[in-house]
């Protein structure tokens, strides 16, 4: 009798830990029926009932999410894509926009690099001027 109670206690504890981790790691937007903090409180305060309720009514459905009407199917530029990101209806306009973004980023990088080289040149001139100054005063 005590072995059965011990086994059931262990199963309840394992289920509770699994559901607690599941609630914590699940993104807020994919949780069903209640909000994440409420599920967390239910699972914490009522280990067996809260865990079973989470598995039945709160856990996200396991079916893969269908892409929305304006989401990309095959991303040409993966650095700009993420699940749920809206895409332009006109692919040519989207490609042109992304090309412009890349060109502006490259121009900014070149300006930054040029400014860095100018700062280094001025610093080197200042060091040289300070190095020569004590020699000129003597």
Biotite code that builds the C-alpha atoms (Angstrom):
import biotite.structure as struc

atoms = struc.array([
    struc.Atom([0.000, 0.000, 0.000], chain_id="A", res_id=1, res_name="UNK", atom_name="CA", element="C"),
    struc.Atom([2.743, 2.420, 0.891], chain_id="A", res_id=2, res_name="UNK", atom_name="CA", element="C"),
    struc.Atom([4.617, 1.549, -2.312], chain_id="A", res_id=3, res_name="UNK", atom_name="CA", element="C"),
    struc.Atom([1.582, 2.522, -4.388], chain_id="A", res_id=4, res_name="UNK", atom_name="CA", element="C"),
    struc.Atom([1.249, 5.834, -2.552], chain_id="A", res_id=5, res_name="UNK", atom_name="CA", element="C"),
    struc.Atom([4.968, 6.493, -2.968], chain_id="A", res_id=6, res_name="UNK", atom_name="CA", element="C"),
    struc.Atom([4.759, 5.689, -6.681], chain_id="A", res_id=7, res_name="UNK", atom_name="CA", element="C"),
    struc.Atom([1.694, 7.920, -7.160], chain_id="A", res_id=8, res_name="UNK", atom_name="CA", element="C"),
    struc.Atom([3.442, 10.723, -5.259], chain_id="A", res_id=9, res_name="UNK", atom_name="CA", element="C"),
    struc.Atom([6.483, 10.397, -7.504], chain_id="A", res_id=10, res_name="UNK", atom_name="CA", element="C"),
    struc.Atom([4.316, 10.406, -10.653], chain_id="A", res_id=11, res_name="UNK", atom_name="CA", element="C"),
    struc.Atom([2.426, 13.474, -9.405], chain_id="A", res_id=12, res_name="UNK", atom_name="CA", element="C"),
    struc.Atom([5.698, 15.263, -8.632], chain_id="A", res_id=13, res_name="UNK", atom_name="CA", element="C"),
    struc.Atom([7.176, 14.414, -12.048], chain_id="A", res_id=14, res_name="UNK", atom_name="CA", element="C"),
    struc.Atom([3.981, 15.570, -13.795], chain_id="A", res_id=15, res_name="UNK", atom_name="CA", element="C"),
    struc.Atom([3.999, 18.774, -11.731], chain_id="A", res_id=16, res_name="UNK", atom_name="CA", element="C"),
    struc.Atom([7.632, 19.559, -12.599], chain_id="A", res_id=17, res_name="UNK", atom_name="CA", element="C"),
    struc.Atom([7.015, 18.825, -16.290], chain_id="A", res_id=18, res_name="UNK", atom_name="CA", element="C"),
    struc.Atom([3.926, 21.053, -16.422], chain_id="A", res_id=19, res_name="UNK", atom_name="CA", element="C"),
    struc.Atom([5.599, 23.824, -14.436], chain_id="A", res_id=20, res_name="UNK", atom_name="CA", element="C"),
    struc.Atom([8.524, 23.912, -16.878], chain_id="A", res_id=21, res_name="UNK", atom_name="CA", element="C"),
    struc.Atom([6.105, 23.715, -19.784], chain_id="A", res_id=22, res_name="UNK", atom_name="CA", element="C"),
    struc.Atom([4.087, 26.694, -18.517], chain_id="A", res_id=23, res_name="UNK", atom_name="CA", element="C"),
    struc.Atom([7.217, 28.763, -17.928], chain_id="A", res_id=24, res_name="UNK", atom_name="CA", element="C"),
    struc.Atom([8.793, 28.056, -21.322], chain_id="A", res_id=25, res_name="UNK", atom_name="CA", element="C"),
    struc.Atom([5.662, 28.389, -23.450], chain_id="A", res_id=26, res_name="UNK", atom_name="CA", element="C"),
    struc.Atom([5.328, 31.783, -25.193], chain_id="A", res_id=27, res_name="UNK", atom_name="CA", element="C"),
    struc.Atom([2.445, 33.914, -23.956], chain_id="A", res_id=28, res_name="UNK", atom_name="CA", element="C"),
    struc.Atom([0.777, 34.086, -27.362], chain_id="A", res_id=29, res_name="UNK", atom_name="CA", element="C"),
    struc.Atom([0.402, 30.344, -27.822], chain_id="A", res_id=30, res_name="UNK", atom_name="CA", element="C"),
    struc.Atom([-1.193, 29.504, -24.451], chain_id="A", res_id=31, res_name="UNK", atom_name="CA", element="C"),
    struc.Atom([-4.888, 28.657, -24.648], chain_id="A", res_id=32, res_name="UNK", atom_name="CA", element="C"),
    struc.Atom([-7.855, 29.721, -22.490], chain_id="A", res_id=33, res_name="UNK", atom_name="CA", element="C"),
    struc.Atom([-6.117, 31.594, -19.639], chain_id="A", res_id=34, res_name="UNK", atom_name="CA", element="C"),
    struc.Atom([-3.162, 33.913, -19.369], chain_id="A", res_id=35, res_name="UNK", atom_name="CA", element="C"),
    struc.Atom([0.291, 32.611, -18.500], chain_id="A", res_id=36, res_name="UNK", atom_name="CA", element="C"),
    struc.Atom([0.473, 33.963, -14.909], chain_id="A", res_id=37, res_name="UNK", atom_name="CA", element="C"),
    struc.Atom([-2.886, 32.362, -14.074], chain_id="A", res_id=38, res_name="UNK", atom_name="CA", element="C"),
    struc.Atom([-1.743, 29.000, -15.445], chain_id="A", res_id=39, res_name="UNK", atom_name="CA", element="C"),
    struc.Atom([1.469, 29.309, -13.461], chain_id="A", res_id=40, res_name="UNK", atom_name="CA", element="C"),
    struc.Atom([-0.461, 29.963, -10.239], chain_id="A", res_id=41, res_name="UNK", atom_name="CA", element="C"),
    struc.Atom([-2.864, 27.074, -10.934], chain_id="A", res_id=42, res_name="UNK", atom_name="CA", element="C"),
    struc.Atom([-0.037, 24.624, -11.549], chain_id="A", res_id=43, res_name="UNK", atom_name="CA", element="C"),
    struc.Atom([1.915, 25.848, -8.515], chain_id="A", res_id=44, res_name="UNK", atom_name="CA", element="C"),
    struc.Atom([-0.974, 25.806, -6.043], chain_id="A", res_id=45, res_name="UNK", atom_name="CA", element="C"),
    struc.Atom([-2.782, 22.689, -7.279], chain_id="A", res_id=46, res_name="UNK", atom_name="CA", element="C"),
    struc.Atom([-0.072, 20.294, -8.496], chain_id="A", res_id=47, res_name="UNK", atom_name="CA", element="C"),
    struc.Atom([-2.224, 17.404, -9.721], chain_id="A", res_id=48, res_name="UNK", atom_name="CA", element="C"),
    struc.Atom([-5.399, 19.216, -10.813], chain_id="A", res_id=49, res_name="UNK", atom_name="CA", element="C"),
    struc.Atom([-3.495, 22.218, -12.186], chain_id="A", res_id=50, res_name="UNK", atom_name="CA", element="C"),
    struc.Atom([-1.113, 19.989, -14.141], chain_id="A", res_id=51, res_name="UNK", atom_name="CA", element="C"),
    struc.Atom([-3.917, 17.969, -15.684], chain_id="A", res_id=52, res_name="UNK", atom_name="CA", element="C"),
    struc.Atom([-5.835, 21.162, -16.497], chain_id="A", res_id=53, res_name="UNK", atom_name="CA", element="C"),
    struc.Atom([-2.707, 22.596, -18.163], chain_id="A", res_id=54, res_name="UNK", atom_name="CA", element="C"),
    struc.Atom([-2.262, 19.474, -20.293], chain_id="A", res_id=55, res_name="UNK", atom_name="CA", element="C"),
    struc.Atom([-5.915, 19.418, -21.325], chain_id="A", res_id=56, res_name="UNK", atom_name="CA", element="C"),
    struc.Atom([-6.865, 23.080, -21.653], chain_id="A", res_id=57, res_name="UNK", atom_name="CA", element="C"),
    struc.Atom([-3.796, 25.304, -21.576], chain_id="A", res_id=58, res_name="UNK", atom_name="CA", element="C"),
    struc.Atom([-0.961, 23.722, -23.465], chain_id="A", res_id=59, res_name="UNK", atom_name="CA", element="C"),
    struc.Atom([-0.563, 24.911, -27.063], chain_id="A", res_id=60, res_name="UNK", atom_name="CA", element="C"),
    struc.Atom([-1.991, 22.682, -29.738], chain_id="A", res_id=61, res_name="UNK", atom_name="CA", element="C"),
    struc.Atom([0.658, 20.505, -31.327], chain_id="A", res_id=62, res_name="UNK", atom_name="CA", element="C"),
    struc.Atom([-0.536, 21.102, -34.873], chain_id="A", res_id=63, res_name="UNK", atom_name="CA", element="C"),
    struc.Atom([1.846, 23.291, -36.858], chain_id="A", res_id=64, res_name="UNK", atom_name="CA", element="C"),
    struc.Atom([0.793, 26.880, -37.276], chain_id="A", res_id=65, res_name="UNK", atom_name="CA", element="C"),
    struc.Atom([-0.483, 27.826, -40.717], chain_id="A", res_id=66, res_name="UNK", atom_name="CA", element="C"),
    struc.Atom([1.179, 30.880, -42.229], chain_id="A", res_id=67, res_name="UNK", atom_name="CA", element="C"),
    struc.Atom([-0.939, 33.998, -42.508], chain_id="A", res_id=68, res_name="UNK", atom_name="CA", element="C"),
    struc.Atom([-2.120, 35.474, -45.786], chain_id="A", res_id=69, res_name="UNK", atom_name="CA", element="C"),
    struc.Atom([0.761, 37.954, -45.954], chain_id="A", res_id=70, res_name="UNK", atom_name="CA", element="C"),
    struc.Atom([3.575, 35.773, -44.680], chain_id="A", res_id=71, res_name="UNK", atom_name="CA", element="C"),
    struc.Atom([6.408, 34.643, -46.903], chain_id="A", res_id=72, res_name="UNK", atom_name="CA", element="C"),
    struc.Atom([6.489, 31.002, -47.948], chain_id="A", res_id=73, res_name="UNK", atom_name="CA", element="C"),
    struc.Atom([10.134, 30.723, -48.975], chain_id="A", res_id=74, res_name="UNK", atom_name="CA", element="C"),
    struc.Atom([12.241, 33.533, -47.523], chain_id="A", res_id=75, res_name="UNK", atom_name="CA", element="C"),
    struc.Atom([14.743, 35.055, -49.929], chain_id="A", res_id=76, res_name="UNK", atom_name="CA", element="C"),
    struc.Atom([16.303, 37.116, -47.136], chain_id="A", res_id=77, res_name="UNK", atom_name="CA", element="C"),
    struc.Atom([16.220, 35.036, -43.947], chain_id="A", res_id=78, res_name="UNK", atom_name="CA", element="C"),
    struc.Atom([17.717, 37.813, -41.819], chain_id="A", res_id=79, res_name="UNK", atom_name="CA", element="C"),
    struc.Atom([14.464, 39.757, -42.203], chain_id="A", res_id=80, res_name="UNK", atom_name="CA", element="C"),
    struc.Atom([12.119, 36.814, -41.753], chain_id="A", res_id=81, res_name="UNK", atom_name="CA", element="C"),
    struc.Atom([10.648, 35.416, -38.603], chain_id="A", res_id=82, res_name="UNK", atom_name="CA", element="C"),
    struc.Atom([7.375, 33.603, -37.942], chain_id="A", res_id=83, res_name="UNK", atom_name="CA", element="C"),
    struc.Atom([4.440, 35.951, -38.036], chain_id="A", res_id=84, res_name="UNK", atom_name="CA", element="C"),
    struc.Atom([6.258, 38.750, -39.858], chain_id="A", res_id=85, res_name="UNK", atom_name="CA", element="C"),
    struc.Atom([4.029, 40.330, -42.484], chain_id="A", res_id=86, res_name="UNK", atom_name="CA", element="C"),
    struc.Atom([5.358, 40.374, -46.033], chain_id="A", res_id=87, res_name="UNK", atom_name="CA", element="C"),
    struc.Atom([4.521, 42.677, -48.882], chain_id="A", res_id=88, res_name="UNK", atom_name="CA", element="C"),
    struc.Atom([1.835, 41.566, -51.285], chain_id="A", res_id=89, res_name="UNK", atom_name="CA", element="C"),
    struc.Atom([3.981, 42.761, -54.194], chain_id="A", res_id=90, res_name="UNK", atom_name="CA", element="C"),
    struc.Atom([7.191, 40.702, -54.052], chain_id="A", res_id=91, res_name="UNK", atom_name="CA", element="C"),
    struc.Atom([9.033, 43.027, -56.451], chain_id="A", res_id=92, res_name="UNK", atom_name="CA", element="C"),
    struc.Atom([8.351, 46.033, -54.217], chain_id="A", res_id=93, res_name="UNK", atom_name="CA", element="C"),
    struc.Atom([9.474, 44.045, -51.191], chain_id="A", res_id=94, res_name="UNK", atom_name="CA", element="C"),
    struc.Atom([12.712, 42.999, -52.899], chain_id="A", res_id=95, res_name="UNK", atom_name="CA", element="C"),
    struc.Atom([13.359, 46.615, -53.893], chain_id="A", res_id=96, res_name="UNK", atom_name="CA", element="C"),
    struc.Atom([12.727, 47.816, -50.352], chain_id="A", res_id=97, res_name="UNK", atom_name="CA", element="C"),
    struc.Atom([15.079, 45.228, -48.848], chain_id="A", res_id=98, res_name="UNK", atom_name="CA", element="C"),
    struc.Atom([17.755, 46.122, -51.418], chain_id="A", res_id=99, res_name="UNK", atom_name="CA", element="C"),
    struc.Atom([17.441, 49.781, -50.400], chain_id="A", res_id=100, res_name="UNK", atom_name="CA", element="C"),
    struc.Atom([17.769, 48.832, -46.738], chain_id="A", res_id=101, res_name="UNK", atom_name="CA", element="C"),
    struc.Atom([20.977, 46.934, -47.477], chain_id="A", res_id=102, res_name="UNK", atom_name="CA", element="C"),
    struc.Atom([22.395, 49.833, -49.518], chain_id="A", res_id=103, res_name="UNK", atom_name="CA", element="C"),
    struc.Atom([21.666, 52.319, -46.724], chain_id="A", res_id=104, res_name="UNK", atom_name="CA", element="C"),
    struc.Atom([23.263, 49.993, -44.179], chain_id="A", res_id=105, res_name="UNK", atom_name="CA", element="C"),
    struc.Atom([26.365, 49.684, -46.357], chain_id="A", res_id=106, res_name="UNK", atom_name="CA", element="C"),
    struc.Atom([26.575, 53.492, -46.739], chain_id="A", res_id=107, res_name="UNK", atom_name="CA", element="C"),
    struc.Atom([26.303, 53.902, -42.979], chain_id="A", res_id=108, res_name="UNK", atom_name="CA", element="C"),
    struc.Atom([29.016, 51.311, -42.450], chain_id="A", res_id=109, res_name="UNK", atom_name="CA", element="C"),
    struc.Atom([31.328, 53.119, -44.900], chain_id="A", res_id=110, res_name="UNK", atom_name="CA", element="C"),
    struc.Atom([30.685, 56.516, -43.250], chain_id="A", res_id=111, res_name="UNK", atom_name="CA", element="C"),
    struc.Atom([31.373, 55.011, -39.845], chain_id="A", res_id=112, res_name="UNK", atom_name="CA", element="C"),
    struc.Atom([34.596, 53.419, -41.080], chain_id="A", res_id=113, res_name="UNK", atom_name="CA", element="C"),
    struc.Atom([35.710, 56.699, -42.697], chain_id="A", res_id=114, res_name="UNK", atom_name="CA", element="C"),
    struc.Atom([34.987, 58.638, -39.494], chain_id="A", res_id=115, res_name="UNK", atom_name="CA", element="C"),
    struc.Atom([36.917, 56.052, -37.467], chain_id="A", res_id=116, res_name="UNK", atom_name="CA", element="C"),
    struc.Atom([39.947, 56.387, -39.789], chain_id="A", res_id=117, res_name="UNK", atom_name="CA", element="C"),
    struc.Atom([39.746, 60.196, -39.520], chain_id="A", res_id=118, res_name="UNK", atom_name="CA", element="C"),
    struc.Atom([39.675, 59.983, -35.704], chain_id="A", res_id=119, res_name="UNK", atom_name="CA", element="C"),
    struc.Atom([42.682, 57.671, -35.755], chain_id="A", res_id=120, res_name="UNK", atom_name="CA", element="C"),
    struc.Atom([44.568, 60.027, -38.098], chain_id="A", res_id=121, res_name="UNK", atom_name="CA", element="C"),
    struc.Atom([43.838, 63.039, -35.876], chain_id="A", res_id=122, res_name="UNK", atom_name="CA", element="C"),
    struc.Atom([44.876, 61.107, -32.774], chain_id="A", res_id=123, res_name="UNK", atom_name="CA", element="C"),
    struc.Atom([48.147, 60.091, -34.460], chain_id="A", res_id=124, res_name="UNK", atom_name="CA", element="C"),
    struc.Atom([48.809, 63.724, -35.459], chain_id="A", res_id=125, res_name="UNK", atom_name="CA", element="C"),
    struc.Atom([48.103, 64.848, -31.892], chain_id="A", res_id=126, res_name="UNK", atom_name="CA", element="C"),
    struc.Atom([50.469, 62.220, -30.489], chain_id="A", res_id=127, res_name="UNK", atom_name="CA", element="C"),
    struc.Atom([53.156, 63.293, -32.967], chain_id="A", res_id=128, res_name="UNK", atom_name="CA", element="C"),
    struc.Atom([52.633, 66.980, -32.078], chain_id="A", res_id=129, res_name="UNK", atom_name="CA", element="C"),
    struc.Atom([52.901, 66.205, -28.353], chain_id="A", res_id=130, res_name="UNK", atom_name="CA", element="C"),
    struc.Atom([56.002, 64.102, -28.962], chain_id="A", res_id=131, res_name="UNK", atom_name="CA", element="C"),
    struc.Atom([57.712, 66.943, -30.876], chain_id="A", res_id=132, res_name="UNK", atom_name="CA", element="C"),
    struc.Atom([56.646, 69.723, -28.513], chain_id="A", res_id=133, res_name="UNK", atom_name="CA", element="C"),
    struc.Atom([59.111, 68.930, -25.678], chain_id="A", res_id=134, res_name="UNK", atom_name="CA", element="C"),
    struc.Atom([61.957, 68.758, -28.243], chain_id="A", res_id=135, res_name="UNK", atom_name="CA", element="C"),
    struc.Atom([61.061, 72.145, -29.740], chain_id="A", res_id=136, res_name="UNK", atom_name="CA", element="C"),
    struc.Atom([61.016, 73.916, -26.334], chain_id="A", res_id=137, res_name="UNK", atom_name="CA", element="C"),
    struc.Atom([64.593, 72.874, -25.454], chain_id="A", res_id=138, res_name="UNK", atom_name="CA", element="C"),
])
